C-alpha cells in the first residue's frame, strides 16, 4: 500500500511573523498599501472559467495566501483568515474578477482598517477582456486583448514569490486548456521550508566572524545617516485635490538591438549588465535634475537596490519574502558614463555581496523588532529614505515547468506587454523595475500620483530609456 504524502501545510500555523514581514506590514497605509503590483497584456482572449480555476489552484499551492496577523502573548503570528478547504475547483485564499471592458479594471479600493491590508485581498487578480484595434496593439496582431492585473502584499511575498504565483497560474491555465492534469510539470513546492524563511544564510558559528564586519558596515552606514540625498518628491507637480489612483504605473520597451549594445558594453568593461543599467539610471537622473535647474551639482542621488537572498535551498519554497536592500550614493557632478564609474559601481556591489553586508539591513530590522513600538515608530515615519528604487527582475516569465511536452505556450507566444512593480510609499521614492522578455527589456515605473503627474512620470521614464538606447561610443566627454 502506497503511503500518502504528508500534508505539512496545516502544521505551519500559527506561523511566527518574521522581522522583515513585520516591517513591511507596518509600512502599509490604507491608501498606499505595501503591495507588489503587476499587469500583463495578452493578444489572446482567455476563457474566464479556466482562468479562475487556474488562479484558485495556483493559490491553493501557497500556504501564505489568505493569512492574517494575530497577536499571541505579545508576539505576532500569521494564521489562515479563512477556511482553506477546497470546494470543487475553488479556494477562498484570494479573489478573481473578470470583466468585458474596453478600459482597464477599476483601481483597487482598500479598507481603512489596518488589519484588512493583509487578509484575503492580498493575492488578487483582475482580468479585462476587450476587442483590440490595430492601433491599440502597437505591432501585435489585431484582435482580442486580455489585460491581467494582480496584487500581492509585500509582507508575505517578494517579487520572486509573486512571479512564482503568476507563472504557475499561466502554466495551470495552459494545462487545463490542453486537457492535461492541472499541475502537470510544475515543480514540487516544500511548505515546510517556510519555517526557516527568516534565516539570514549565516551559520551560527559564523556570527562571530560577522561581528568583525560590523565596524566596516557601520562606517559605511554613517554616510546614509548624515548625508541628505535628493528627494524627487520635493518637486511636487500634481494638482491639489488630484484623484490618487493607486497604483500609478507607466512602462516602456527597450528593443533587442539596444539590449545587445548594453551586453557588449558590460563584456567590454567586465561588469554585470545590472551595473550598466544602474549607471545609466544615475546618468538619466542627473540630466533630468539638471534640466530643472534647482539641484546643486554636489547633491547626492541615492538608489535603493532590493537584493534577493534566496539560495539554492529556497528554489522549492512557496511565495514568501526573502529580500534585503542596500543603498548606493553618487554625487551629481560625478561622470556617470565613464568606465571608472561603472567599474566602481560594480566593485561596490561585489564587496557588499561578498562580505554579506547586505544582511546588515535585516539584522537591524531584527534588533528593532525586539522592541515592537520602536520598529512601528521608525517605519511609520514618512521621511524619504532615498531618491529612487531600482529592481532587476531577471526573466520573470521563463518556463517553470520541467517537461518540454508541457510547455506553457500561453505566456510565451501571446504576451504583448507587462509591468511588474514594487510598492511606493506616499510621497517617497519612485520605483523603477527592469525585466527581460525574450530579447527585449521592459522598463516600468511606479509613482505616487499625488506627487507626480502622469506627464512628469512619463518624462522621467523616457529619460532613463533614452540612456539605455544611447550608444556609449557616441557619448560626449
C-alpha positions in Angstrom: 0.0 0.0 0.0 1.4 3.4 -1.1 2.0 5.9 1.7 0.0 9.1 1.2 2.3 12.2 1.2 2.1 14.1 4.5 0.4 17.5 4.2 2.6 19.7 6.4 0.8 23.0 5.5 -1.7 22.8 8.3 1.1 22.2 10.8 2.7 25.5 9.9 0.2 27.7 11.6 0.2 29.8 13.7 3.5 30.8 12.0 5.7 33.3 13.7 5.9 36.5 11.7 9.5 37.3 10.6 11.1 40.7 11.2 11.0 41.7 7.6 7.4 40.7 7.3 6.5 42.8 10.3 8.5 45.7 8.8 6.5 45.6 5.5 3.2 45.1 7.4 3.8 48.2 9.5 4.8 50.1 6.3 1.3 49.8 4.8 -1.1 52.7 4.7 -4.8 52.4 3.8 -4.4 54.5 0.6 -0.8 53.2 -0.1 -0.7 49.6 0.9 2.7 47.8 0.6 1.7 45.8 -2.5 3.6 44.4 -5.4 1.5 45.1 -8.5 1.6 43.6 -12.0 -0.3 44.0 -15.2 0.0 41.7 -18.2 -1.5 42.1 -21.6 -2.1 39.2 -24.0 -3.0 39.2 -27.7 -5.5 36.4 -27.0 -8.8 36.1 -25.3 -8.8 33.8 -22.3 -11.5 31.5 -21.0 -12.8 33.2 -17.8 -13.8 29.9 -16.2 -10.5 28.2 -16.9 -8.6 31.3 -15.8 -10.5 31.5 -12.5 -10.0 27.8 -11.8 -6.3 28.0 -12.6 -5.9 31.1 -10.3 -7.6 29.3 -7.4 -5.5 26.2 -7.9 -2.3 28.3 -8.0 -3.3 29.9 -4.7 -4.0 26.5 -3.2 -0.3 25.8 -3.5 0.6 28.9 -1.4 0.3 28.5 2.4 0.7 32.3 3.0 -2.3 33.1 0.7 -5.2 34.2 2.8 -3.4 34.8 6.1 -3.9 37.5 8.7 -1.7 38.7 11.6 -2.7 37.8 15.1 -1.0 38.7 18.4 -0.4 35.9 20.8 1.5 36.6 24.0 2.9 39.9 22.7 4.3 38.3 19.5 2.8 38.5 16.0 1.9 35.4 14.1 0.3 34.5 10.8 -2.7 32.3 10.7 -5.2 31.5 8.0 -8.1 34.0 7.9 -10.4 31.7 6.1 -11.2 28.1 5.9 -8.9 27.0 3.1 -10.7 23.8 2.3 -11.1 23.4 -1.5 -14.7 23.4 -2.6 -14.8 21.9 -6.1 -12.2 23.9 -8.1 -12.4 26.9 -5.8 -10.5 28.4 -2.9 -11.1 31.3 -0.5 -7.4 32.3 -0.4 -7.7 35.1 -3.0 -10.1 36.9 -5.3 -10.6 36.7 -9.1 -12.6 39.2 -11.1 -13.3 39.2 -14.8 -15.0 41.9 -16.8 -15.5 42.6 -20.5 -14.5 46.1 -21.0 -12.6 48.4 -23.4 -10.9 50.1 -20.4 -8.7 48.9 -17.5 -10.4 47.5 -14.4 -11.3 50.0 -11.7 -8.4 51.0 -9.3 -8.1 48.9 -6.2 -10.0 50.2 -3.2 -8.5 49.3 0.2 -10.2 49.3 3.5 -9.4 51.8 6.2 -8.8 49.1 8.8 -5.1 48.2 9.0 -5.8 44.5 9.5 -7.6 44.4 6.2 -4.3 45.0 4.4 -3.0 41.5 4.8 -6.0 39.2 4.6 -7.7 37.6 1.6 -7.4 40.5 -0.8 -3.6 40.4 -0.7 -3.5 37.9 -3.5 -5.9 39.2 -6.1 -6.2 39.0 -9.9 -8.4 41.1 -12.1 -8.9 40.4 -15.8 -10.3 42.6 -18.5 -11.1 41.2 -22.0 -11.8 43.5 -24.9 -11.6 43.8 -28.7 -8.4 45.5 -29.8 -7.9 47.7 -32.9 -4.5 47.6 -34.7 -3.6 51.0 -33.2 -4.1 49.5 -29.7 -1.7 46.6 -30.2 1.4 48.5 -31.2 2.6 45.9 -33.7 0.8 43.0 -32.2 -1.8 41.1 -34.2 -5.2 42.8 -34.3 -8.0 41.1 -32.5 -8.5 40.5 -28.8 -6.6 41.9 -25.9 -6.7 40.4 -22.4 -5.3 42.6 -19.6 -4.5 40.8 -16.3 -3.9 42.8 -13.1 -2.6 41.2 -9.9 -1.6 42.4 -6.4 0.3 40.6 -3.6 1.2 42.1 -0.2 5.0 42.6 0.3 4.7 41.4 3.9 4.1 37.8 2.7 5.9 37.8 -0.7 8.8 39.3 -2.5 8.9 39.9 -6.3 10.2 36.3 -6.9 7.3 34.9 -4.9 4.7 37.0 -6.8 6.2 35.9 -10.1 6.1 32.3 -9.0 2.4 32.5 -8.4 1.6 34.2 -11.7 3.8 31.8 -13.7 2.1 28.8 -12.0 -1.3 30.4 -12.9 -0.2 30.6 -16.6 1.1 27.0 -16.6 -2.0 25.6 -14.9 -4.2 27.5 -17.4 -2.2 26.1 -20.3 -2.6 22.6 -18.8 -6.3 22.9 -18.4 -6.7 24.4 -21.9 -4.8 21.4 -23.4 -6.8 18.9 -21.3 -3.8 17.9 -19.2 -3.7 17.4 -15.4 -3.8 20.9 -13.9 -0.4 20.7 -12.1 1.4 18.6 -14.7 5.0 19.5 -15.0 5.0 22.0 -12.1 7.9 21.9 -9.6 7.1 20.4 -6.2 6.9 23.1 -3.5 8.0 22.4 0.1 5.9 24.4 2.5 7.9 23.2 5.5 10.7 25.5 4.3 8.7 28.5 5.4 9.7 27.8 9.0 13.3 28.7 8.1 12.4 31.7 5.8 13.8 34.2 8.4 17.2 32.6 8.3 19.8 35.1 7.0 22.1 32.5 5.4 24.6 33.0 8.2 25.6 29.9 10.2 25.5 30.3 14.0 29.3 29.8 14.2 29.9 32.4 11.6 28.1 35.2 13.6 31.4 35.7 15.4 33.1 36.3 12.1 30.3 38.6 11.1 30.9 40.7 14.2 34.3 41.8 12.7 32.4 43.1 9.7 30.1 45.3 11.7 32.6 48.2 12.1 33.1 48.2 8.3 29.3 48.1 7.7 28.6 50.8 10.3 31.3 53.0 8.9 29.6 52.7 5.5 26.2 53.3 7.1 27.2 56.6 8.6 27.1 58.3 5.2 23.4 57.4 4.9 22.7 58.7 8.4 24.5 62.1 8.0 24.1 62.7 4.3 20.9 64.1 2.7 20.0 62.7 -0.7 18.0 64.3 -3.5 14.2 63.9 -2.8 12.4 64.0 -6.1 9.0 64.2 -4.3 10.0 67.7 -3.1 9.3 69.0 -6.6 5.6 68.2 -6.5 3.8 68.9 -9.7 0.5 67.1 -9.3 -2.5 69.4 -8.9 -4.0 69.8 -5.4 -7.0 67.5 -5.0 -6.0 65.3 -7.8 -7.5 61.8 -7.6 -4.8 59.5 -6.3 -5.3 56.3 -8.3 -3.3 53.5 -6.9 -1.2 52.1 -8.4 0.1 54.6 -10.9 2.3 52.7 -13.4 3.9 53.6 -16.7 6.1 51.3 -18.9 8.3 51.2 -22.0 10.1 48.6 -24.1 13.8 48.6 -24.9 14.4 46.8 -28.2 16.8 43.9 -28.8 19.4 46.0 -30.6 19.8 48.3 -27.6 20.0 45.3 -25.2 22.8 43.7 -27.3 24.6 47.0 -27.1 24.3 47.1 -23.3 25.6 43.5 -23.2 28.6 44.4 -25.4 29.4 47.3 -23.1 29.2 45.0 -20.0 31.5 42.5 -21.6 34.0 45.2 -22.6 34.2 46.6 -19.1 34.0 43.2 -17.3 31.0 44.3 -15.2 27.4 43.0 -14.9 24.6 44.2 -17.1 22.9 45.3 -13.9 25.8 47.7 -13.2 25.5 49.1 -16.7 21.7 49.7 -16.2 22.4 51.3 -12.8 25.0 53.6 -14.3 22.6 54.7 -17.0 19.9 55.3 -14.3 22.3 57.6 -12.4 23.0 59.5 -15.6 19.4 59.9 -16.5 18.5 61.3 -13.1 21.5 63.7 -13.2 20.3 65.1 -16.6 16.7 65.2 -15.5 17.5 67.1 -12.3 20.0 69.4 -14.1 17.2 70.3 -16.6 15.1 71.7 -13.7 18.0 73.9 -12.6 17.1 73.7 -8.9 19.5 71.0 -7.9 23.1 71.6 -6.8 25.7 69.6 -8.8 27.2 68.4 -5.5 24.0 66.9 -4.2 23.7 63.2 -3.7 21.5 60.8 -5.6 20.6 57.7 -3.6 19.4 54.5 -5.3 17.8 51.8 -3.1 18.6 48.4 -4.5 16.5 45.4 -3.3 18.5 42.2 -3.3 17.1 38.6 -3.1 18.7 36.4 -0.5 17.1 33.2 -1.9 19.6 30.4 -2.2 19.6 27.1 -4.0 17.8 25.5 -1.0 15.0 28.0 -1.4 14.1 27.0 -5.0 11.2 25.0 -3.8 10.0 27.4 -1.2 6.5 28.8 -1.8 5.9 32.5 -2.1 7.4 34.4 0.8 9.6 37.5 1.5 13.3 36.7 1.2 14.9 40.1 0.3 17.1 42.8 1.8 18.2 46.2 0.5 21.4 48.2 0.0 21.8 51.9 -0.8 24.1 53.3 -3.4 25.0 57.0 -3.4 26.6 59.0 -6.2 27.1 62.8 -6.5 25.5 64.6 -9.4 28.9 66.0 -10.5 30.4 62.5 -11.0 30.8 61.5 -14.6 28.3 58.7 -14.7 29.1 57.3 -18.1 32.9 56.9 -17.6 34.4 53.4 -17.5 35.6 54.1 -13.9 32.1 54.9 -12.8 30.8 51.6 -14.0 33.8 49.7 -12.5 33.5 51.4 -9.1 29.7 50.7 -9.0 30.2 47.1 -9.9 33.0 46.7 -7.4 30.9 48.2 -4.6 28.1 45.8 -5.2 30.5 42.8 -5.3 32.0 43.9 -2.0 28.6 44.3 -0.4 27.6 40.8 -1.6 31.0 39.2 -0.9 31.1 40.5 2.7 27.4 39.8 3.3 27.0 43.5 4.2 23.5 43.3 2.5 22.4 41.4 5.6 23.0 44.4 7.8 19.6 45.8 7.0 17.9 42.6 8.0 20.0 42.4 11.2 19.0 45.9 12.1 15.3 45.2 11.5 15.6 42.1 13.6 17.1 44.0 16.5 14.5 46.7 16.2 11.8 44.1 16.3 12.8 43.2 19.8 11.1 46.4 20.9 8.0 46.4 18.8 6.8 50.0 19.4 10.3 51.3 18.3 10.0 49.4 15.0 6.5 50.7 14.4 7.6 54.3 15.1 10.6 54.1 12.8 8.6 52.5 10.0 5.8 54.9 10.5 8.0 57.9 9.6 7.1 59.2 6.2 10.5 60.7 5.6 12.0 59.8 2.2 14.8 57.2 2.5 16.2 57.8 -0.9 15.8 59.1 -4.4 14.6 56.1 -6.4 14.3 52.3 -6.0 15.7 50.1 -8.8 14.8 46.4 -9.2 16.1 43.9 -11.8 13.6 41.0 -12.0 15.6 39.0 -14.5 13.4 36.9 -16.7 10.1 36.7 -14.8 8.1 34.7 -17.4 10.6 31.9 -18.3 9.0 28.5 -18.2 8.7 27.0 -14.7 7.6 23.5 -15.8 10.0 20.7 -16.2 8.8 18.7 -19.3 9.1 20.3 -22.7 5.9 18.4 -23.7 4.1 20.5 -21.1 5.2 23.9 -22.3 3.1 26.9 -21.3 2.7 28.4 -24.8 0.1 30.9 -23.5 2.6 33.2 -21.8 5.4 32.7 -24.4 3.6 33.4 -27.6 0.7 35.6 -26.7 2.1 38.1 -24.2 2.2 41.6 -25.7 3.4 43.6 -22.7 3.7 43.6 -19.0 4.6 45.8 -16.0 5.8 44.4 -12.6 6.4 47.0 -9.9 7.3 47.1 -6.2 5.4 49.3 -3.8 5.9 53.0 -3.2 5.3 54.9 0.0 3.2 58.1 0.0 5.4 60.9 -1.3 8.5 58.8 -1.3 10.9 57.3 -3.9 10.0 56.3 -7.5 10.2 52.6 -8.1 11.9 51.6 -11.3 11.8 47.9 -12.5 13.5 46.2 -15.4 12.7 42.7 -16.6 13.7 40.7 -19.7 11.2 39.1 -22.0 12.8 37.3 -24.9 15.5 39.6 -26.4 13.8 42.8 -25.1 13.8 44.6 -21.8 10.6 46.0 -20.2 11.2 49.1 -18.0 8.4 50.1 -15.7 7.9 53.0 -13.2 5.6 53.0 -10.2 5.0 56.5 -8.8 2.8 58.4 -6.4 0.1 60.1 -8.5 -0.5 62.6 -5.7 3.1 64.0 -6.2 3.9 63.3 -9.9 1.7 63.9 -12.8 1.5 61.3 -15.5 3.4 63.6 -17.8 6.2 64.1 -15.4 6.4 60.4 -14.6 6.5 59.6 -18.3 9.3 62.1 -18.8 11.3 60.5 -16.0 10.9 57.1 -17.6 11.6 58.4 -21.1 14.8 60.0 -19.8 16.0 56.6 -18.5 15.0 54.7 -21.6 16.9 57.2 -23.7 20.0 56.5 -21.8 19.6 52.8 -22.3 19.1 53.3 -26.0 22.1 55.6 -26.4 25.3 54.1 -27.9 28.1 54.6 -25.4 30.6 55.3 -28.3 28.5 58.4 -29.1 28.7 59.9 -25.6 30.3 63.3 -25.3 33.1 63.8 -22.8 
